[in-house]
Amino acid sequence: MKPRISSSPEAGLNLFEVGVVLAVVMILAVVILPALQPSRKKRDPYFCVNNLKQVGLAYRVWSGDHGDIYPMALSVTNGGSMEMVATGNVVQTYMVMSNALGTPKVLFCPANAVWLAANGFSGLANSNVSYFINVDGTDTDPEIIISGDSSFELRGKPVNPGLLALWTNDPVAWSVKPHNRAGNLLFADGSVGSFTTRDLQNVLKQTERLAYALPAVTNRWAIP
């Protein structure tokens, strides 16, 4: 017996119907797939914190090779950046630690939509760096601030690149961008914390007992 073959037009999809199905699938893919992927805004906070942790690890590695001293406390003639960072030079310190950092991309917070990460240390500039440096940062106390996001305002105005000397009760605050009035701080023990402006001010008050640089100055920060 020969198999019966249906001649009904409903036996399968014709070329037009296949095209319609494919078009619908493509439209659904365009609409649904972006919603299933984490947005950049959701990823940015994680990557910023992770990058800052990598910077903290680089400090530890570098100091381990230099008598447990950070580059900010070691003279330029001995391979550190003490004289340079004291003038507000941020780039030189990170250049000194280039081997420990591995890549300059960890110096950049992806949430910053204006600046760009550097591809190599040879062309590293302030515009490739998101994190300030505590000029007097050491590992003698775990609560000492070593670095953090540089998006600050002082008396309502963005701080300029260079040396920022914070006096007792200075009204320093986080800027709106890139973290909406919040920011991250790296401490001497390698931990990274996210802080609101109120939290930041409380942390700065706690550091007063750790200050030893200048009378009435609680923190000296090199801002990129």
Buried (B, 14 or more C-beta within 10 A) or exposed (E): EEEEEEEEEEEEEEEEEEEEEEEEEEEEEEEEEEEEEEEEEEEBBEBBBEBBBBBBBBBBBBBEEBEEBBBBBBEBEEEBBBEBBBEBBBBBBBBBBBEBBBBBBBBBBBBBEEBEBBEEBEEBEBBBBBBBBBBBBBBEEEEBBBBBBBBBBBEEEEBEBBBBBBEEEBEBBBBEEBBEBBBBBBBBEBEBBBBBBEBBBEBBEEBEEBBEEEEEBBBBBBBB
